[in-house]
Amino acid sequence: MNWLLPEYLADALPAEAARIESLRRSVLDHFRTHGFEYVMPPMLEYLDSLLTGAGQDLNLRTFKLVDQLSGRTMGVRADITPQAARIDAHLLNHEGVTRLSYCGSVLHTLPASISAGREPLQIGAELYGYAGIEADLDIIRLMATGFDRISLSISRIDLGHVGIFRALAEAAGLPRQAEENVLSLLQSKDIPGLIEACAEVPVPYREALQLLPMLYGGAETLARARAELPALPEITAALDGLQYLLEAAPELPFSIDLSDLRGYHYHNGVVFAAYCPGYPAAIALGGRYDGAGQTFGRARPATGFSMDLREVARLVAPSGSKGAILASYAAHDKVLAAHIAALRAQDEIVVELLPGESACEGPLCDRKLAQVGGQWIIEAIQED
């Protein structure tokens, strides 16, 4: 059965493809009106470029091959974000703030979850060159208003900060392997395992690490964190940043989760995840990743977000698009051909039947061009 696709790969048939393309245009136009310029990185790059710096966590997710021209190992991109960082740091080389957007397929060796595919259509926006918390707020608002534009309801936006765990791990003197183990337990919220893993951690960092999985909820979570976590400068600064976001954007459905540490080795500041009703995982992920361009020659402050447009398209209600117009073959009728051209210029879909073709299999035609009294007019197609 050579027509079957590999597991977790799928075609997008006409209706789905049209919905995805419509969403792509809407979201990219939304980014453009906020000053985010569109870039199109290549699908393939040398592996060391794709996996340097912020891209190291992508190693196991990246397909690898040998370049027949250079003999060097190349990778099929598993994430566009490192490519955008390369463009900012090495090609554009702006001194001030750079705002970039992108949309393209990425390929994963394994699906990120049981419901995910291996070829997400990643769309996102990145802001480089501004270290202040205002840039994080700008990116989060861009994401939220983008969902408003495509009429997809967001039920909550979880906020976290990887600097809190990083400060605790450093203050507690956790060796690398122990830090990785505790990180894994925190991400799965395995409290019994966390208690066991932290048994030898000195006070007060043992209690602080065990507390992190329970620091989730509304604005009151930050007050509890201030009261019960050690007053390390890094933790105080992180909590101040999260407090700023809550107060500056009360219209957004923020919640706090201080043990949500996805992308821990990639991010180094505020992280966020957007959720919508009826979908079990985060529909969009983002956060701060300062220094991403260092391996390309310039360490720049950076923050951004991305989402899989294929998954978004499954959640957005189909629009009531109008059908197409059916027309006779017009190669030998200049008047009819001109009428068809005029309709297409008005963004109408006109299907011109070929000689011997009696019906259109797709798209759905609900109208037709008919000649009445020597004039071509549009008539509704009556169902039999």
Secondary structure, DSSP 8 states (H G I E B T S, - for coil): -TT---TT-----HHHHHHHHHHHHHHHHHHHHTT-EE----SEEEHHHHSSGGGGGGGGG-EEEE-TTT--EEEE-S-SHHHHHHIIIIII--SS-EEEEEEEE---SS-SSTT--SS-EEEEEEEES--SHHHHHHHHHHHHHHHHHTT----EEEEEEHHHHHHHHHHHT--HHHHHHHHHHHHTT-HHHHHHHTTTS-TTHHHHHHHGGG-EESTHHHHHHHHHS---HHHHHHHHHHHHHHHH-TTS-EEEETT--TTTTT--SEEEEEE-TT-SS-SEEEEE-TTTTGGGT----EEEEEEEHHHHHHHS-------EEEE---TT-HHHHHHHHHHHHTT--EEE--TT--S--SS-EEEEEEEETTEEEEEE----
